[in-house]
Every structure is written in structure tokens, then in C-alpha cells.
Amino acid sequence: MRRLISIDVLRGLSILFMIQIHFVENLSKGEAPWIVWTLSKFLGCLPAPMFSFLVGLSLYLWLQIKQASGCSDVEIAKSVVRRGLFLFGAGLAFAFFIFLPQGFFSWDILPFLGAATVILCFLRKWSLRNLLALALVIMIFSPYLQ
């Protein structure tokens, strides 16, 4: 399997954007000049969707390779669930040790990506019609569940 440089570049940009938003938000305490603060907030909207996209893309490419090599669905599901649970657990550990116990439920991107990976593992066999119906239901009810 060869590496795709474009994915690595997007990962690097995502990491840089994530670092800059946390640096400006957490260390400047709003004392940065207006233009720096505005630009930082704009760039800070990019890393989470970029990471989500890259996790989905990486999962898709990995699944294509595994299916082409003849791996069974059970082996693939075990591996994907294990990967997703690792991300979820790493996110919980990060929240616990960084925010201490009182901030444990202040989850960030890692638990989201881990949960999304596990959910995608089970939704990957659904038809497009069912996926669109699920997306519509989520869009309708999510404002009421916030």
C-alpha cells in the first residue's frame, strides 16, 4: 500500500489549525488583536470537520484494501470496532487527565471520532436510501436534543 501525500498534508494542516486555535483561545484569553482573534476563530472551525473527513476517508480506503485482500466481514468489523474504541478511550483518558474528574464529560474530537468510527462500521452496509432517511431524522430532531 502506498501513502497518499495529499492525506498526510491535510492531516498536517488539521493539526496545525487545531494547535493554533487552542493556543489563541487558551493562552491569549481574548487579549489578542481583533484581526488575530477573528482569523483564529475562522481557522479554528476547520480542524474538526477536516479530522472527521479524514477518518472517514482513511476508513473507506482501508476497507477497500481489506475487502480486496479477502478479509471476512467479521475480521474487518473487529478491527474497526477495536480502532474506534481505542480512539474513544484515548479521548476519555485525555478528558480525565487534562480536565480532571470534574471536566470528564467535556468530550472533544477524539471520543466523537471513535464513536463515529464504530457507528460507521455498522452503517457501511446500509443502502443509500436508509442512510439519507437516518440523516434526515437526525437533522430534524437534533435541534430539540441539544
C-alpha positions in Angstrom: 0.0 0.0 0.0 1.4 3.4 -0.9 0.9 6.5 1.1 -1.2 9.3 -0.3 0.7 12.6 0.3 -2.5 14.7 0.0 -4.0 12.9 3.0 -0.8 13.5 5.0 -0.8 17.2 4.0 -4.5 17.5 5.1 -3.6 15.8 8.4 -0.7 18.2 9.0 -2.9 21.2 8.2 -5.6 19.9 10.6 -3.1 19.5 13.4 -1.6 23.0 12.8 -5.1 24.6 12.8 -6.0 22.7 15.9 -2.9 23.8 17.7 -3.4 27.4 16.7 -7.0 27.6 17.8 -6.2 26.1 21.2 -3.1 28.4 21.6 -5.1 31.5 20.8 -8.2 30.6 22.8 -6.5 29.1 25.9 -3.4 31.2 26.2 -4.4 34.7 25.0 -7.6 34.9 27.0 -9.1 37.2 24.4 -6.2 39.7 24.6 -5.1 39.1 21.0 -5.7 41.8 18.5 -9.1 41.7 16.8 -7.8 40.6 13.4 -5.7 37.7 15.0 -8.7 36.6 17.1 -11.1 36.7 14.1 -8.7 34.8 11.8 -8.0 32.3 14.6 -11.7 31.7 15.1 -12.2 31.2 11.4 -9.3 28.8 11.1 -10.5 27.1 14.3 -13.7 26.0 12.5 -11.7 23.8 10.1 -9.8 21.1 12.0 -12.7 19.1 13.5 -14.5 18.7 10.2 -11.2 18.0 8.5 -10.4 15.3 11.0 -13.8 13.8 10.6 -13.5 13.7 6.9 -10.0 12.2 7.0 -11.1 9.5 9.5 -14.0 8.6 7.1 -11.7 8.7 4.1 -9.0 6.6 5.7 -11.6 4.1 6.9 -13.0 3.8 3.4 -9.6 3.3 1.8 -8.6 0.8 4.4 -11.9 -1.1 3.9 -11.2 -1.3 0.2 -7.8 -2.8 0.7 -9.1 -5.3 3.3 -12.0 -6.4 1.1 -9.7 -6.8 -1.9 -7.4 -9.0 0.1 -10.3 -11.3 1.0 -10.7 -10.4 4.7 -14.1 -11.5 6.2 -16.6 -9.0 7.4 -16.2 -10.3 10.9 -12.4 -9.7 10.9 -13.0 -6.2 9.4 -15.7 -5.3 11.9 -13.5 -6.5 14.9 -10.6 -4.4 13.7 -12.7 -1.3 13.0 -14.5 -1.5 16.4 -11.2 -2.0 18.2 -9.8 1.1 16.4 -12.9 3.1 17.3 -12.9 2.0 20.9 -9.2 2.9 21.2 -9.9 6.5 19.9 -12.9 6.8 22.2 -10.9 5.5 25.2 -8.0 7.8 24.4 -10.4 10.7 24.3 -11.9 9.8 27.6 -8.4 9.4 29.2 -7.4 12.8 27.8 -10.5 14.5 29.1 -9.9 12.9 32.5 -6.3 13.8 32.9 -6.4 17.2 31.3 -9.7 18.5 32.7 -9.6 16.3 35.9 -12.7 14.5 37.0 -15.0 17.5 37.0 -14.4 18.0 33.3 -14.6 14.3 32.4 -17.8 14.7 30.4 -16.5 17.7 28.4 -15.7 15.5 25.5 -13.8 16.7 22.5 -13.0 15.4 19.0 -11.3 12.1 19.9 -14.4 10.5 21.6 -16.5 11.8 18.7 -14.2 10.2 16.1 -14.0 7.0 18.0 -17.8 6.7 18.3 -18.2 7.7 14.6 -15.8 5.0 13.5 -17.8 2.3 15.4 -21.1 3.6 14.1 -19.7 3.8 10.5 -18.6 0.2 10.8 -22.2 -0.9 11.3 -23.8 1.6 8.8 -21.5 0.8 5.9 -23.8 -2.0 4.7 -26.9 0.2 4.7 -28.5 1.3 1.5 -28.2 5.0 0.4 -32.0 5.4 0.9 -31.7 4.3 4.6 -28.7 6.5 5.2 -30.5 9.5 3.8 -33.5 8.8 5.9 -31.3 8.5 9.0 -29.6 11.8 8.2 -33.0 13.5 7.7 -34.2 12.2 11.1 -31.1 13.4 12.8 -31.3 16.8 11.2 -35.0 17.1 12.3 -34.5 16.0 15.9 -31.0 17.3 16.7 -32.1 20.9 17.5 -34.5 19.6 20.1 -31.9 17.3 21.7 -29.3 20.0 22.2 
